[in-house]
Amino acid sequence: ISWGLHELGHLWLFEHGDDDVEAAFNDHLGLETWQGGDDWALRGVEHAATTIAWGLAGTNDATYPILPAPACDELATRFEMLTGRAPLTACGDDGWSP
């Protein structure tokens, strides 16, 4: 993953996210906290920033380092939940796979 895109994801969330988006995203993933807790991989905000980075990276460069990585269709759904747009990373037979 491009850590630059990950950090850009945090900026996007700061500027465009709200309590409703955070709660819906956490509920969708079954997570209990947006920013708290000691485990980075259990924070909604980290999954959200990683999802945005995945969606912006494009099919050839996309990764999802929080394991296990979700299926492409699930990541596309998450990206659309957060941004209201389809990801640049494509799903399908010749698209991204974990």
C-alpha positions as MATLAB code, in Angstrom:
seq = 'ISWGLHELGHLWLFEHGDDDVEAAFNDHLGLETWQGGDDWALRGVEHAATTIAWGLAGTNDATYPILPAPACDELATRFEMLTGRAPLTACGDDGWSP';
ca = [
       0.000    0.000    0.000;
       1.128    3.501   -0.598;
       1.396    5.057    2.829;
       0.993    8.437    1.141;
      -2.422    7.364   -0.145;
      -3.226    5.964    3.314;
      -2.458    9.338    4.901;
      -4.467   11.061    2.157;
      -7.319    8.777    3.211;
      -7.062   10.157    6.746;
      -7.263   13.701    5.350;
     -10.290   12.774    3.244;
     -12.015   11.355    6.301;
     -11.184   14.445    8.363;
     -12.650   16.750    5.723;
     -15.557   14.642    4.438;
     -16.395   12.053    7.091;
     -18.873   12.556    9.883;
     -20.265   10.645   12.851;
     -22.871    8.903   10.686;
     -20.284    7.673    8.162;
     -17.994    6.504   10.961;
     -20.798    4.642   12.737;
     -22.086    3.018    9.522;
     -18.573    1.956    8.517;
     -17.810    0.497   11.955;
     -21.155   -1.315   11.988;
     -20.510   -2.728    8.516;
     -17.117   -4.071    9.606;
     -18.259   -5.161   13.073;
     -15.757   -2.864   14.777;
     -16.324   -1.227   18.148;
     -14.043    1.795   17.941;
     -13.237    4.450   15.372;
      -9.958    5.766   16.826;
      -9.460    4.229   20.253;
      -7.854    1.067   21.467;
      -4.341   -0.266   21.385;
      -4.662   -2.481   18.314;
      -4.255   -0.491   15.091;
      -6.008   -3.190   13.065;
      -9.200   -2.896   15.155;
      -9.714    0.844   14.536;
     -12.342    1.849   12.010;
     -10.344    4.898   10.987;
      -7.388    2.722    9.949;
      -9.564    0.371    7.921;
     -11.210    3.404    6.325;
      -7.907    5.086    5.387;
      -6.558    1.770    4.082;
      -9.741    1.259    2.048;
      -9.411    4.711    0.495;
      -5.756    4.017   -0.337;
      -6.737    0.679   -1.894;
      -9.434    2.301   -4.016;
      -7.167    5.089   -5.262;
      -4.133    2.908   -5.995;
      -5.536    1.321   -9.138;
      -5.732   -2.327  -10.073;
      -2.010   -2.938  -10.596;
      -0.799   -1.263   -7.394;
      -3.566   -1.927   -4.881;
      -2.860   -3.831   -1.681;
      -4.664   -4.225    1.625;
      -2.175   -4.868    4.453;
      -4.710   -5.450    7.235;
      -5.099   -9.211    7.116;
      -7.061  -11.103    6.210;
      -7.726   -8.846    3.233;
     -11.389   -8.634    2.235;
     -12.601   -9.641   -1.215;
     -12.471   -7.002   -3.915;
     -16.248   -6.533   -4.036;
     -16.312   -5.903   -0.283;
     -13.527   -3.334   -0.543;
     -15.372   -1.623   -3.402;
     -18.499   -1.452   -1.213;
     -16.477    0.056    1.640;
     -14.848    2.602   -0.693;
     -18.255    3.688   -1.977;
     -19.591    3.955    1.599;
     -16.782    6.346    2.445;
     -16.498    8.401   -0.738;
     -19.758    8.034   -2.621;
     -17.780    6.964   -5.699;
     -16.587    3.770   -7.329;
     -12.926    2.891   -6.688;
     -10.222    3.200   -9.342;
      -9.182   -0.337   -8.446;
     -11.157   -2.779  -10.580;
     -12.725   -6.028   -9.461;
     -13.307   -8.993  -11.735;
     -11.481  -11.786  -13.494;
      -8.568   -9.555  -14.449;
      -8.949   -7.211  -11.466;
      -7.526   -7.083   -7.959;
      -7.564  -10.058   -5.649;
      -6.119  -10.408   -2.141;
];
